Amino acid sequence: MKVKAHLKTPNSPTSQIIFTLSDSGKVHIKHHLGIVIPSKHWSKKQEKVLPSNPNAVAYNMFIEERKKQVIEIYLSYKAKGQIPTGKQIAQIIRNKLKKINANAEFWEIYELFLHQKKAKTSEAYEMKYLALQKHLQDFEAYSKQKFELDKISKATFERLETYLIDIKKINLQTTAKYLGFFKGFLNWCIENKHTQNTDFRFFKITQQPDTLKVALTENEIQLLRNVDLSGKPYLENVRKLFLLSCFVGLRYSDYSRISLEHLKQDANGNYNLEIRQKKTKDFVSVPLTPESLSLVRQLLSRQIRPISNQKMNEYVKELCRLAGIDEPFEVTIFKGKHSFTYSVPKWKLISSHTARRTFATNLLLKGVPAEIVMQFTGHKDYKSFTKYVNVPKQTALDIVRKAMLGVS
């Protein structure tokens, strides 16, 4: 028995990829994979999509897994003295996805999409699309209506948005992210010729108004340096981890795994941290000051110990409360069309990620151009970067006033 992957119409500019299952020269079963590629991107000899195709890794992973499924189904039939048809094999695969008819096609294509994401993006990003999948499946059950690629419209998105906000009780910001991910999947379907439907593009995602972005001032960083933590060694550890992040701007997932190979010294005797960021896969080099270099060395010698991000977020609030970082802040929470405003002390809003925003904000305040700061935060466009940092309004007014008066 052999399963051969090949193009259905190899002489055409584009073609579907299909399987032909052969057994003893008597059985010839065709199975369509639902993948369409430029014919020039196919290797007949290797039975694989060539690297010149941007989705090659994801497609080849999908082909191998689907081949195993087809063989398994065929052998189960053969054991009973039966020969399945291509349609029967396809139906069994759809049933395994727990979907029927046109809906099965939707989830098969979503599965293919996830394979691509798994090959190209971080695990955290992949998890977001898995979470979206769960919400979409729940929406199907709630609305008693199955998704079909050719029928997803502006109205579909309107119902989905209402469901996520009113039924799932998801805040506006997170709802907007999920709807954006869903649009990304549908645009991918159009690009890969799974559908020509563009009706969903008329839906405009409701964005949450800008929310408060907390960053620490230089004075507040000094408060952290000076606060007495006698009898609280766990907070001493947290203080050093948090200050290190304020000075190098790395995410928790990066500064918590710093090792000796990341510490580099240049020809002038200056030290830098050189590390590939876990989330974006981008390589970053960060200059170290004597204070941050001391913290890095303490981390390498295990005088500072990485802890879980959950514990870090819990303890850093206690640390900032003891340091007296308690300026009142107005917080607004958006739930659909409604908003709720209340006041909290600043320490309650601080998390491990605040240190990274502090790094970027304070560099801007010291006159470092935004384009340079963005090289260290990983932002690709200025618009998203300006939403990330937090230059206090009064500081911005003072900077502009001095500029207008010609005062340095």
Secondary structure, 3 states (H helix, E strand, C coil): CEEEEEECCCCCCEEEEEEEEEECCCEEEEEEEEEEEEHHHEECCCCEECCCCCCHHHHHHHHHHHHHHHHHHHHHHHHCCCCCCHHHHHHHHHHHCCCCHHHHHHHHHHHHHHHHHHHHCCHHHHHHHHHHHHHHHHHHHHHCCCCCHHHCCHHHHHHHHHHHHHHCCCCHHHHHHHHHHHHHHHHHHHHCCCCCCCHHHHCCCCCCCCCCCCCCCHHHHHHHHHCCCCCCHHHHHHHHHHHHHHHHCCCHHHHCCCCHHHEEECCCCCEEEEEECCCCCCEEEEECCHHHHHHHHHHHCCCCCCCCHHHHHHHHHHHHHHCCCCCEEEEEEEECCEEEEEEEEHHHHCCHHHHHHHHHHHHHHCCCCHHHHHHHHCCCCHHHHHHHCCCCHHHHHHHHHHHHHCCC
